[in-house]
Amino acid sequence: MKPSRQIKPISFLKAHAAEIVRNLGDRGEPLIITQNGEAKVVMQDIASYEQTQETLALLKILALGNRQIDQGQVEPAAEVISRLRQGRRGD
């Protein structure tokens, strides 16, 4: 994907809205809309948006895990598994 090919002025959006929506779904590439020569909006199809949101969620989980590791808030897996097994026996 070359973002430079996907930059259009707002006047293009106004004149070609249906075509843009159709192409967004087909290409899966975002479209950058400019206003007065400045980038203002990024448009993308819903499938790409959902994939982006899922990716961001996974990255947040990884960042949280790394932060917990850095802060020493972790336990060896064997200890956790042992404690969980003991808890089941007590039920």
C-alpha positions as CSV (number, residue, x, y, z in Angstrom):
1,M,0.0,0.0,0.0
2,K,1.3,3.4,-1.0
3,P,-0.5,6.1,1.1
4,S,0.5,8.7,-1.4
5,R,-1.8,7.1,-4.0
6,Q,-4.7,7.1,-1.5
7,I,-4.8,10.8,-0.8
8,K,-7.8,12.8,-2.2
9,P,-9.3,16.2,-1.6
10,I,-12.7,16.5,0.0
11,S,-14.1,17.6,-3.3
12,F,-13.3,14.2,-4.7
13,L,-15.1,12.6,-1.8
14,K,-18.2,14.7,-2.4
15,A,-18.2,13.9,-6.2
16,H,-17.4,10.2,-5.9
17,A,-18.7,8.9,-2.6
18,A,-20.4,5.7,-3.9
19,E,-17.3,4.8,-5.9
20,I,-15.0,5.4,-2.9
21,V,-17.1,3.3,-0.6
22,R,-17.1,0.5,-3.2
23,N,-13.3,0.7,-3.7
24,L,-12.6,0.8,0.0
25,G,-14.1,-2.6,0.4
26,D,-12.4,-4.0,-2.6
27,R,-8.9,-2.7,-1.9
28,G,-8.9,-2.9,1.8
29,E,-6.6,0.2,1.8
30,P,-7.5,3.4,3.8
31,L,-8.2,6.7,2.0
32,I,-6.8,9.9,3.3
33,I,-9.1,13.0,2.7
34,T,-7.6,16.4,2.7
35,Q,-9.2,19.8,3.3
36,N,-7.4,23.0,2.3
37,G,-4.3,20.9,1.5
38,E,-4.1,19.3,5.0
39,A,-4.9,15.7,5.8
40,K,-8.1,15.7,7.9
41,V,-9.7,12.2,7.8
42,V,-8.8,8.6,7.1
43,M,-11.5,6.4,5.7
44,Q,-11.4,2.6,5.7
45,D,-13.8,-0.3,5.1
46,I,-15.4,-1.9,8.2
47,A,-13.4,-5.2,7.9
48,S,-10.1,-3.4,7.9
49,Y,-11.3,-1.2,10.8
50,E,-12.3,-4.2,12.9
51,Q,-8.9,-5.9,12.1
52,T,-7.1,-2.8,13.2
53,Q,-9.1,-2.6,16.5
54,E,-8.3,-6.3,17.2
55,T,-4.6,-5.7,16.5
56,L,-4.6,-2.7,18.8
57,A,-6.3,-4.7,21.6
58,L,-3.7,-7.5,21.3
59,L,-0.9,-4.9,21.4
60,K,-2.4,-3.3,24.5
61,I,-2.5,-6.8,26.2
62,L,1.2,-7.4,25.2
63,A,2.2,-4.0,26.6
64,L,0.4,-4.7,29.8
65,G,2.1,-8.0,30.1
66,N,5.5,-6.4,29.5
67,R,4.8,-3.8,32.1
68,Q,3.9,-6.5,34.6
69,I,7.1,-8.3,33.8
70,D,9.2,-5.2,34.3
71,Q,7.5,-4.5,37.6
72,G,8.0,-8.0,38.8
73,Q,4.3,-8.8,39.0
74,V,4.7,-12.3,37.6
75,E,4.9,-15.8,39.1
76,P,6.3,-19.0,37.6
77,A,3.7,-20.9,35.7
78,A,4.4,-24.1,37.7
79,E,3.5,-22.3,40.9
80,V,0.3,-21.0,39.5
81,I,-0.8,-24.3,38.1
82,S,0.0,-26.0,41.4
83,R,-2.1,-23.5,43.3
84,L,-5.0,-23.9,40.9
85,R,-4.9,-27.7,41.2
86,Q,-4.9,-27.4,45.0
87,G,-7.9,-25.1,44.8
88,R,-9.8,-27.7,42.8
89,R,-9.1,-30.4,45.3
90,G,-10.5,-28.3,48.1
91,D,-13.8,-27.8,46.3
